[in-house]
Amino acid sequence: MKIFRNVSRILLGLVFIFSSFVKGIDPLGFTYRLEDYFQVFGIPWAIPLGLYLTIFLCTVEFMVGVSLLLNLWIRFSAWWLLGFMIFFTCLTLFDAIFNLVPDCGCFGDAITLTNTQTFLKNIILMIFVIPVFAGRKKFKDWAPLMAQKMFLLVFSLSFMGMSIYCYRHLPIIDFMGWKVGNKVNVAATPLKFYVTYKNKVTGEEKEYLSPDYPWSDSVWMSQWVFKSQRSVDPEKGQTLALRIEDEHGTDISSSILDNPDLQFILVAYDLNKTNTAAFHGILPFYIQARKEGYSFICLTSTLPADIKRFRMDNGAGFSFYSADDIILKTMVRSNPGLILIRNGIVIAKWPFRNFPTYERVMEKFRNP
């Protein structure tokens, strides 16, 4: 029993460290998943707390993992271990039954599991949790209690600092489809795009196959408000394939993604939440790129009327095109963020806090 208890401790420690790390280096990714849960459970007021909750949960999860792996203050961390496992096992059970969200994100974007797989994974882990919790007082201390607490504090603060750094810049390891070096213009099965609108007076919701909805009817647009958008692959279900549309709903994806020259893509999934100072700061970059004949566009999921108002308020002269907000969030974890591609391959990307100068980019990437 002692051997199984220690094996369980080490195994759980490794799982918790891995799980917290892949989420902690991409805090915005897990925040988006928490926001999905907040919407499902009818508590949208909690959305502004999502990022803080993400960093807190990932830090505690990492602390528990380190505690288990290194045998530090397990009498304390075993309670967190049990609490985590009971809560998320119950949550993933509901996910498996009712499909509340498509992916709980327990391993971030590093490993994607179905809701049923996630629940079964938690059930298996509970087999190892029980002996660790039941025998929490039997693990022998190898250092004074105060020293153990200090070790955990240092590890936790270091992890939190890393997570905040990744939030302010970009994930130090990118598990997403638009990471540098990936080919993003691979041909895909034709997709169907749906938009949902809600009546401002009655609350009625209607879903339309894009672009077959009265977007050009000003009276209708004044009575209905955009609520959500989704893309569906008729053969495989939900997909994250990128489709770029102009203001008339025309697909122009190939002209952008197949560009053999340098193609700059400014991504701002929501112009109402974006950093406007960053837009002002990137204008000289855009002007120089246009002067030398390079394409520079902005992708957003913002409504056309809001795009027009944003352009007028901020003097953004580049072209704006529409794309699914979920896809835009996976392209770059920054609002806005800048992506550089050539021949459909991502060659660089920057968050708005680290936008480069045009000269530096040309010095590095002008020639293939």
One Martini backbone bead per residue (centre of mass of N, CA, C, O) as a GRO file, in nm:
protein
  368
    1MET     BB    1   0.056   0.063  -0.019
    2LYS     BB    2   0.297   0.254  -0.010
    3ILE     BB    3   0.375   0.231  -0.306
    4PHE     BB    4   0.102   0.321  -0.428
    5ARG     BB    5   0.094   0.596  -0.289
    6ASN     BB    6   0.358   0.707  -0.429
    7VAL     BB    7   0.274   0.661  -0.718
    8SER     BB    8   0.025   0.842  -0.701
    9ARG     BB    9   0.167   1.101  -0.624
   10ILE     BB   10   0.348   1.125  -0.878
   11LEU     BB   11   0.134   1.107  -1.096
   12LEU     BB   12  -0.040   1.348  -1.003
   13GLY     BB   13   0.183   1.557  -1.013
   14LEU     BB   14   0.235   1.541  -1.319
   15VAL     BB   15  -0.051   1.608  -1.412
   16PHE     BB   16  -0.080   1.885  -1.268
   17ILE     BB   17   0.164   2.022  -1.395
   18PHE     BB   18   0.083   1.991  -1.689
   19SER     BB   19  -0.199   2.118  -1.678
   20SER     BB   20  -0.108   2.397  -1.564
   21PHE     BB   21   0.103   2.472  -1.778
   22VAL     BB   22  -0.073   2.469  -2.047
   23LYS     BB   23  -0.256   2.696  -1.920
   24GLY     BB   24  -0.051   2.912  -1.803
   25ILE     BB   25   0.080   2.986  -2.095
   26ASP     BB   26  -0.256   3.024  -2.173
   27PRO     BB   27  -0.474   3.214  -2.017
   28LEU     BB   28  -0.678   3.299  -2.240
   29GLY     BB   29  -0.778   3.021  -2.322
   30PHE     BB   30  -0.910   2.948  -2.043
   31THR     BB   31  -1.086   3.199  -2.023
   32TYR     BB   32  -1.273   3.134  -2.261
   33ARG     BB   33  -1.388   2.878  -2.122
   34LEU     BB   34  -1.505   3.015  -1.876
   35GLU     BB   35  -1.700   3.195  -2.035
   36ASP     BB   36  -1.873   2.964  -2.134
   37TYR     BB   37  -1.970   2.879  -1.853
   38PHE     BB   38  -2.099   3.147  -1.770
   39GLN     BB   39  -2.312   3.137  -1.992
   40VAL     BB   40  -2.443   2.862  -1.928
   41PHE     BB   41  -2.497   2.953  -1.607
   42GLY     BB   42  -2.594   3.263  -1.605
   43ILE     BB   43  -2.294   3.447  -1.537
   44PRO     BB   44  -2.179   3.714  -1.701
   45TRP     BB   45  -2.063   3.888  -1.459
   46ALA     BB   46  -1.792   3.693  -1.442
   47ILE     BB   47  -1.610   3.754  -1.690
   48PRO     BB   48  -1.404   3.971  -1.567
   49LEU     BB   49  -1.283   3.723  -1.374
   50GLY     BB   50  -1.146   3.506  -1.555
   51LEU     BB   51  -0.840   3.570  -1.546
   52TYR     BB   52  -0.800   3.556  -1.239
   53LEU     BB   53  -0.907   3.267  -1.209
   54THR     BB   54  -0.703   3.130  -1.389
   55ILE     BB   55  -0.442   3.201  -1.236
   56PHE     BB   56  -0.529   3.081  -0.968
   57LEU     BB   57  -0.594   2.786  -1.051
   58CYS     BB   58  -0.321   2.721  -1.186
   59THR     BB   59  -0.147   2.777  -0.937
   60VAL     BB   60  -0.277   2.570  -0.746
   61GLU     BB   61  -0.232   2.326  -0.929
   62PHE     BB   62   0.076   2.351  -0.929
   63MET     BB   63   0.118   2.331  -0.625
   64VAL     BB   64   0.001   2.047  -0.597
   65GLY     BB   65   0.199   1.908  -0.789
   66VAL     BB   66   0.459   1.978  -0.634
   67SER     BB   67   0.378   1.859  -0.365
   68LEU     BB   68   0.351   1.568  -0.467
   69LEU     BB   69   0.625   1.522  -0.610
   70LEU     BB   70   0.804   1.647  -0.341
   71ASN     BB   71   0.674   1.616  -0.067
   72LEU     BB   72   0.486   1.889   0.018
   73TRP     BB   73   0.254   1.948   0.233
   74ILE     BB   74   0.018   1.718   0.200
   75ARG     BB   75  -0.194   1.778   0.420
   76PHE     BB   76  -0.288   2.027   0.253
   77SER     BB   77  -0.299   1.950  -0.063
   78ALA     BB   78  -0.507   1.714  -0.043
   79TRP     BB   79  -0.757   1.897  -0.028
   80TRP     BB   80  -0.724   2.026  -0.303
   81LEU     BB   81  -0.725   1.768  -0.463
   82LEU     BB   82  -1.009   1.673  -0.384
   83GLY     BB   83  -1.162   1.928  -0.471
   84PHE     BB   84  -1.089   1.928  -0.765
   85MET     BB   85  -1.191   1.640  -0.842
   86ILE     BB   86  -1.486   1.666  -0.758
   87PHE     BB   87  -1.566   1.913  -0.920
   88PHE     BB   88  -1.462   1.817  -1.213
   89THR     BB   89  -1.618   1.554  -1.222
   90CYS     BB   90  -1.900   1.678  -1.209
   91LEU     BB   91  -1.870   1.872  -1.448
   92THR     BB   92  -1.795   1.648  -1.665
   93LEU     BB   93  -2.058   1.497  -1.638
   94PHE     BB   94  -2.238   1.721  -1.749
   95ASP     BB   95  -2.089   1.742  -2.015
   96ALA     BB   96  -2.138   1.448  -2.111
   97ILE     BB   97  -2.454   1.476  -2.104
   98PHE     BB   98  -2.503   1.804  -2.212
   99ASN     BB   99  -2.283   1.963  -2.361
  100LEU     BB  100  -2.202   2.256  -2.262
  101VAL     BB  101  -1.911   2.219  -2.380
  102PRO     BB  102  -1.679   2.111  -2.617
  103ASP     BB  103  -1.431   2.214  -2.413
  104CYS     BB  104  -1.273   2.234  -2.101
  105GLY     BB  105  -0.946   2.260  -2.100
  106CYS     BB  106  -0.752   2.078  -1.910
  107PHE     BB  107  -0.509   2.086  -2.159
  108GLY     BB  108  -0.580   2.290  -2.334
  109ASP     BB  109  -0.418   2.282  -2.661
  110ALA     BB  110  -0.244   2.021  -2.637
  111ILE     BB  111  -0.509   1.849  -2.539
  112THR     BB  112  -0.793   1.698  -2.688
  113LEU     BB  113  -1.106   1.630  -2.536
  114THR     BB  114  -1.373   1.487  -2.471
  115ASN     BB  115  -1.614   1.483  -2.239
  116THR     BB  116  -1.599   1.179  -2.188
  117GLN     BB  117  -1.292   1.154  -2.161
  118THR     BB  118  -1.264   1.349  -1.923
  119PHE     BB  119  -1.437   1.193  -1.723
  120LEU     BB  120  -1.275   0.926  -1.732
  121LYS     BB  121  -1.011   1.050  -1.642
  122ASN     BB  122  -1.115   1.133  -1.357
  123ILE     BB  123  -1.191   0.853  -1.260
  124ILE     BB  124  -0.905   0.738  -1.273
  125LEU     BB  125  -0.771   0.947  -1.082
  126MET     BB  126  -0.941   0.874  -0.826
  127ILE     BB  127  -0.783   0.611  -0.765
  128PHE     BB  128  -0.527   0.794  -0.667
  129VAL     BB  129  -0.651   0.996  -0.465
  130ILE     BB  130  -0.751   0.828  -0.225
  131PRO     BB  131  -0.476   0.727  -0.102
  132VAL     BB  132  -0.355   1.008  -0.063
  133PHE     BB  133  -0.571   1.124   0.125
  134ALA     BB  134  -0.587   0.894   0.337
  135GLY     BB  135  -0.242   0.912   0.358
  136ARG     BB  136  -0.141   1.213   0.430
  137LYS     BB  137  -0.008   1.138   0.728
  138LYS     BB  138   0.220   0.919   0.609
  139PHE     BB  139   0.396   1.129   0.503
  140LYS     BB  140   0.724   1.211   0.511
  141ASP     BB  141   0.925   1.447   0.620
  142TRP     BB  142   1.228   1.621   0.469
  143ALA     BB  143   1.132   1.895   0.605
  144PRO     BB  144   1.055   2.166   0.734
  145LEU     BB  145   0.758   2.319   0.720
  146MET     BB  146   0.859   2.605   0.643
  147ALA     BB  147   1.028   2.511   0.402
  148GLN     BB  148   0.794   2.394   0.240
  149LYS     BB  149   0.635   2.657   0.214
  150MET     BB  150   0.857   2.815   0.066
  151PHE     BB  151   0.877   2.639  -0.179
  152LEU     BB  152   0.580   2.675  -0.273
  153LEU     BB  153   0.588   2.983  -0.294
  154VAL     BB  154   0.806   3.006  -0.510
  155PHE     BB  155   0.672   2.831  -0.725
  156SER     BB  156   0.405   2.993  -0.741
  157LEU     BB  157   0.520   3.276  -0.813
  158SER     BB  158   0.667   3.185  -1.068
  159PHE     BB  159   0.420   3.084  -1.217
  160MET     BB  160   0.258   3.347  -1.210
  161GLY     BB  161   0.466   3.516  -1.364
  162MET     BB  162   0.457   3.350  -1.623
  163SER     BB  163   0.154   3.388  -1.683
  164ILE     BB  164   0.158   3.697  -1.703
  165TYR     BB  165   0.361   3.712  -1.931
  166CYS     BB  166   0.186   3.552  -2.139
  167TYR     BB  167  -0.044   3.756  -2.138
  168ARG     BB  168   0.130   4.015  -2.225
  169HIS     BB  169   0.212   3.840  -2.461
  170LEU     BB  170   0.300   3.514  -2.528
  171PRO     BB  171   0.317   3.203  -2.555
  172ILE     BB  172   0.602   3.007  -2.507
  173ILE     BB  173   0.395   2.784  -2.609
  174ASP     BB  174   0.251   2.682  -2.917
  175PHE     BB  175  -0.063   2.488  -2.982
  176MET     BB  176  -0.164   2.628  -3.228
  177GLY     BB  177  -0.240   2.655  -3.567
  178TRP     BB  178  -0.086   2.964  -3.567
  179LYS     BB  179   0.195   2.887  -3.554
  180VAL     BB  180   0.506   2.909  -3.616
  181GLY     BB  181   0.533   2.726  -3.936
  182ASN     BB  182   0.253   2.702  -4.023
  183LYS     BB  183   0.005   2.586  -4.238
  184VAL     BB  184  -0.303   2.787  -4.343
  185ASN     BB  185  -0.383   2.698  -4.670
  186VAL     BB  186  -0.541   2.449  -4.641
  187ALA     BB  187  -0.756   2.259  -4.775
  188ALA     BB  188  -1.113   2.256  -4.725
  189THR     BB  189  -1.406   2.192  -4.637
  190PRO     BB  190  -1.689   2.319  -4.690
  191LEU     BB  191  -1.850   2.572  -4.519
  192LYS     BB  192  -2.076   2.671  -4.258
  193PHE     BB  193  -2.234   2.982  -4.169
  194TYR     BB  194  -2.360   3.109  -3.854
  195VAL     BB  195  -2.610   3.342  -3.737
  196THR     BB  196  -2.720   3.515  -3.438
  197TYR     BB  197  -3.027   3.679  -3.354
  198LYS     BB  198  -3.175   3.940  -3.143
  199ASN     BB  199  -3.454   4.070  -3.020
  200LYS     BB  200  -3.493   4.365  -2.844
  201VAL     BB  201  -3.796   4.310  -2.746
  202THR     BB  202  -3.867   3.982  -2.738
  203GLY     BB  203  -3.595   3.783  -2.751
  204GLU     BB  204  -3.576   3.660  -3.010
  205GLU     BB  205  -3.422   3.387  -3.190
  206LYS     BB  206  -3.208   3.374  -3.492
  207GLU     BB  207  -3.088   3.156  -3.746
  208TYR     BB  208  -2.836   3.199  -4.005
  209LEU     BB  209  -2.719   3.155  -4.322
  210SER     BB  210  -2.441   3.264  -4.445
  211PRO     BB  211  -2.568   3.559  -4.604
  212ASP     BB  212  -2.890   3.478  -4.530
  213TYR     BB  213  -2.942   3.791  -4.426
  214PRO     BB  214  -3.069   4.125  -4.345
  215TRP     BB  215  -2.801   4.327  -4.345
  216SER     BB  216  -2.924   4.565  -4.551
  217ASP     BB  217  -3.154   4.613  -4.338
  218SER     BB  218  -3.193   4.878  -4.133
  219VAL     BB  219  -3.451   4.805  -3.979
  220TRP     BB  220  -3.373   4.521  -3.891
  221MET     BB  221  -3.097   4.601  -3.753
  222SER     BB  222  -3.248   4.783  -3.531
  223GLN     BB  223  -3.409   4.513  -3.402
  224TRP     BB  224  -3.139   4.351  -3.422
  225VAL     BB  225  -2.890   4.148  -3.247
  226PHE     BB  226  -2.594   4.030  -3.218
  227LYS     BB  227  -2.470   3.712  -3.069
  228SER     BB  228  -2.362   3.481  -3.282
  229GLN     BB  229  -2.104   3.250  -3.415
  230ARG     BB  230  -2.071   2.972  -3.655
  231SER     BB  231  -1.889   2.681  -3.765
  232VAL     BB  232  -1.951   2.420  -4.022
  233ASP     BB  233  -1.881   2.088  -4.091
  234PRO     BB  234  -2.063   1.857  -4.259
  235GLU     BB  235  -1.857   1.610  -4.172
  236LYS     BB  236  -1.710   1.714  -3.870
  237GLY     BB  237  -1.824   1.975  -3.773
  238GLN     BB  238  -1.658   2.156  -3.589
  239THR     BB  239  -1.440   2.436  -3.682
  240LEU     BB  240  -1.115   2.632  -3.750
  241ALA     BB  241  -1.149   2.737  -4.019
  242LEU     BB  242  -1.063   2.996  -4.231
  243ARG     BB  243  -1.284   3.275  -4.306
  244ILE     BB  244  -1.292   3.541  -4.541
  245GLU     BB  245  -1.489   3.844  -4.536
  246ASP     BB  246  -1.661   4.074  -4.673
  247GLU     BB  247  -1.928   4.297  -4.661
  248HIS     BB  248  -2.086   4.075  -4.867
  249GLY     BB  249  -1.976   3.766  -4.803
  250THR     BB  250  -1.716   3.724  -4.951
  251ASP     BB  251  -1.474   3.496  -5.032
  252ILE     BB  252  -1.106   3.585  -4.962
  253SER     BB  253  -0.896   3.381  -4.851
  254SER     BB  254  -0.696   3.308  -5.085
  255SER     BB  255  -0.581   3.601  -5.134
  256ILE     BB  256  -0.440   3.592  -4.851
  257LEU     BB  257  -0.317   3.297  -4.792
  258ASP     BB  258  -0.169   3.289  -5.101
  259ASN     BB  259   0.033   3.498  -5.063
  260PRO     BB  260   0.368   3.524  -5.185
  261ASP     BB  261   0.390   3.755  -5.007
  262LEU     BB  262   0.379   3.969  -4.777
  263GLN     BB  263   0.138   3.923  -4.498
  264PHE     BB  264  -0.062   4.138  -4.312
  265ILE     BB  265  -0.231   4.057  -3.990
  266LEU     BB  266  -0.478   4.212  -3.813
  267VAL     BB  267  -0.602   4.111  -3.492
  268ALA     BB  268  -0.958   4.181  -3.386
  269TYR     BB  269  -1.218   4.030  -3.250
  270ASP     BB  270  -1.280   4.311  -3.073
  271LEU     BB  271  -1.317   4.652  -3.107
  272ASN     BB  272  -1.457   4.714  -2.821
  273LYS     BB  273  -1.180   4.570  -2.667
  274THR     BB  274  -0.955   4.707  -2.782
  275ASN     BB  275  -0.641   4.859  -2.835
  276THR     BB  276  -0.624   5.175  -2.956
  277ALA     BB  277  -0.326   5.254  -2.926
  278ALA     BB  278  -0.225   5.027  -3.115
  279PHE     BB  279  -0.359   5.135  -3.369
  280HIS     BB  280  -0.207   5.400  -3.377
  281GLY     BB  281   0.086   5.266  -3.375
  282ILE     BB  282   0.041   5.097  -3.661
  283LEU     BB  283   0.006   5.307  -3.890
  284PRO     BB  284   0.300   5.357  -3.990
  285PHE     BB  285   0.336   5.065  -4.075
  286TYR     BB  286   0.112   5.059  -4.288
  287ILE     BB  287   0.215   5.287  -4.469
  288GLN     BB  288   0.485   5.149  -4.545
  289ALA     BB  289   0.366   4.889  -4.662
  290ARG     BB  290   0.194   5.023  -4.884
  291LYS     BB  291   0.428   5.177  -5.026
  292GLU     BB  292   0.570   4.875  -5.088
  293GLY     BB  293   0.312   4.669  -5.162
  294TYR     BB  294   0.183   4.558  -4.903
  295SER     BB  295  -0.034   4.363  -4.733
  296PHE     BB  296  -0.291   4.516  -4.507
  297ILE     BB  297  -0.501   4.374  -4.259
  298CYS     BB  298  -0.821   4.331  -4.087
  299LEU     BB  299  -0.951   4.111  -3.839
  300THR     BB  300  -1.304   4.058  -3.754
  301SER     BB  301  -1.630   4.022  -3.560
  302THR     BB  302  -1.741   4.284  -3.606
  303LEU     BB  303  -1.973   4.489  -3.683
  304PRO     BB  304  -2.008   4.701  -3.944
  305ALA     BB  305  -2.096   4.954  -3.781
  306ASP     BB  306  -1.854   4.938  -3.580
  307ILE     BB  307  -1.631   4.956  -3.786
  308LYS     BB  308  -1.698   5.233  -3.900
  309ARG     BB  309  -1.672   5.386  -3.631
  310PHE     BB  310  -1.379   5.302  -3.569
  311ARG     BB  311  -1.245   5.426  -3.819
  312MET     BB  312  -1.331   5.720  -3.759
  313ASP     BB  313  -1.209   5.741  -3.462
  314ASN     BB  314  -0.897   5.606  -3.560
  315GLY     BB  315  -0.789   5.617  -3.860
  316ALA     BB  316  -0.835   5.338  -4.013
  317GLY     BB  317  -0.722   5.259  -4.345
  318PHE     BB  318  -0.753   4.977  -4.349
  319SER     BB  319  -0.876   4.676  -4.419
  320PHE     BB  320  -1.183   4.512  -4.337
  321TYR     BB  321  -1.255   4.182  -4.209
  322SER     BB  322  -1.431   3.879  -4.168
  323ALA     BB  323  -1.449   3.655  -3.875
  324ASP     BB  324  -1.432   3.422  -3.654
  325ASP     BB  325  -1.381   3.463  -3.318
  326ILE     BB  326  -1.258   3.189  -3.242
  327ILE     BB  327  -1.034   3.192  -3.452
  328LEU     BB  328  -0.900   3.462  -3.372
  329LYS     BB  329  -0.818   3.364  -3.081
  330THR     BB  330  -0.616   3.137  -3.206
  331MET     BB  331  -0.411   3.306  -3.369
  332VAL     BB  332  -0.397   3.537  -3.132
  333ARG     BB  333  -0.318   3.641  -2.790
  334SER     BB  334  -0.447   3.931  -2.904
  335ASN     BB  335  -0.607   4.278  -2.864
  336PRO     BB  336  -0.418   4.316  -3.074
  337GLY     BB  337  -0.260   4.129  -3.348
  338LEU     BB  338   0.034   4.029  -3.536
  339ILE     BB  339   0.059   3.878  -3.864
  340LEU     BB  340   0.298   3.684  -4.061
  341ILE     BB  341   0.279   3.587  -4.404
  342ARG     BB  342   0.390   3.324  -4.651
  343ASN     BB  343   0.248   3.109  -4.845
  344GLY     BB  344   0.067   3.017  -4.584
  345ILE     BB  345   0.298   3.092  -4.370
  346VAL     BB  346   0.396   3.131  -4.055
  347ILE     BB  347   0.664   3.374  -3.949
  348ALA     BB  348   0.499   3.577  -3.752
  349LYS     BB  349   0.421   3.719  -3.412
  350TRP     BB  350   0.239   3.987  -3.228
  351PRO     BB  351   0.176   4.171  -2.972
  352PHE     BB  352   0.088   4.491  -2.891
  353ARG     BB  353   0.334   4.525  -2.683
  354ASN     BB  354   0.538   4.410  -2.947
  355PHE     BB  355   0.547   4.593  -3.170
  356PRO     BB  356   0.719   4.645  -3.445
  357THR     BB  357   0.915   4.769  -3.667
  358TYR     BB  358   0.940   4.792  -3.998
  359GLU     BB  359   1.248   4.770  -4.027
  360ARG     BB  360   1.284   4.505  -3.866
  361VAL     BB  361   1.109   4.326  -4.044
  362MET     BB  362   1.259   4.374  -4.315
  363GLU     BB  363   1.539   4.277  -4.224
  364LYS     BB  364   1.425   3.972  -4.171
  365PHE     BB  365   1.169   3.927  -4.416
  366ARG     BB  366   1.196   4.029  -4.711
  367ASN     BB  367   1.351   3.768  -4.765
  368PRO     BB  368   1.309   3.420  -4.814
   0.00000   0.00000   0.00000
